[in-house]
């Protein structure tokens, strides 16, 4: 185990999220524990728990991952000292106030998305661990007007519908408006209603304006398109040292044995065991691409208009072969 840190889930409710958090910790070879205030141990016998006194009095740095006012972007934070506790919070309420007050520092993952503005808690933990423990020697952030350099994204053959849905949630939270899915495993398009509902729920489709486009059979990148394939077992530079952005760039995040085009560039996600959870892999890759893009300039926002204002009477229509998710689809879920 990595002596530098441990991961703590504070008040986690969903057993599936707890298991994913434990997998995120294993990816980075750090121990994982839970301050259980929501009865999680009743659903997961043998859950490793941490009481409040042991958490707040551990002696090492206490790092809270929460988007509270004044939190420092996780991309800019310094290296951790030994014995740090990295805490992520409840799926709805976040980290409890006593931990926030005791935290040595609080870091946030910047979310430029228009609708969904949070990640799944396990994805957030994986992204935080990546930057707090491993991603050093990073590429510089781009100049203003980052949207002109935002790459297109292709999810390559995801094998689980919930993992795919959570990955789409991450894409929306990091500011993408559309994602293409090579859905050869049938996890998103043309699925049975129960599978469809679970996938859309994981994607937070009721708050998510993301367009999901099918890649189609025999998909190939467009001529002249620069393709960068990101994965754990690829021969290429570490992810945070590879160029992931730029006009005409396609970012591919494969699952399983998806084969990249022969002329594609490779970027290696140098994290042991990341292949086990697709949502964790996509979260790390999309976070690094968003970091390289940088934030929108405040000067780019339009000044408020005075006088009359008008509402649009137009409705958004989906182009052919596009899955445009609507809020009413989850009303019965």
Phi, psi and omega in degrees: 000149181285121183285353185285333191203167167220154179256133181235128171263121185257105176074030179295137182256320188275120179301325179295322177293324178296317178295319179294324175298318178297323178291322176299320178295318179296326177305323184255011177056043175240150176290157181230133177223170184224131166272103191268102177246006184236018178073025182295324182298334178293337179262340183230087178302140181084011180299127177287116185249156178229127179277170186298317181297320181290329180284311185281338182250025185292334178098330178273175178300142177247114184248116179265132177255100186200143182272053177278158177303134179086357179294143181277137175303134184297336179294336187258357188287159181275170177300149178277146171274166183299146175080019181286147172249119179258118190247129170243154192250186179303146185301331182249322188260347181078202183279142182290153187301328183294325178288319179299322179292324183274351187296135173296320173206155177241129181240151177231157175259110184302134184237099181272006184296155183276331183245280176292129181232022175220157175260161166304144189298324179290322176297316178300320179296317181296317179296315180298316179297322181300314183278330181281335185247323196238327194273076179249155187073045187278157174293156178288152176287149181290167176289179177304170185063053182296332185297334179289347180248006182292126180283154167287156183233135174237124171271117187268101173055055175299143188257351182228133186290325179288319176298319178296316180298317178295326177293322177292324174301317179298318180300316179295318181295328180273006169103004177282143179258344176209150177220138175265139181238122169278095193261050181292340178269001176057055178256349183231312182263137175066029181269160173300155185305314180299319178294317179301315182295319179296318179296316180292326177294318177296328179279356186053050188296335180292344178239011194243112182275012185293137170269132178249117186250137178282140179284330181085164180289143178065031183299143173216151180294154181293148177302137181082357181278134175272119183252129177239118180260130185242125179194172186281338187243033183257150178271098182189179179291159175303148186310312186284358175248359177267151176276112184257355186239175177129150179302137178077013180266136174245123180261118182251129177240099185276158174239131178072225188261030176299129185263123180284158174301149184297333182266009183285147170281155180242144172227129188263125173274094191279062179231119180299134173078011183291341184291348184289331182229114183295324181298326180289319177297310182295324179299316180294315182295314181293325177297318180292320176298318178295322178297316180294328177293322184083175182273153174297144177290139178296334181288344183283344181287144182282143177291152180294138179271150176252160178093211185289147173230153186231142174264148181280138175261007182274148175247144180284126179249135180281136174292165181304145178062027179244136178261098179264112187280133180247150183299325185293346182294337183259003185298330181261004183281000000 
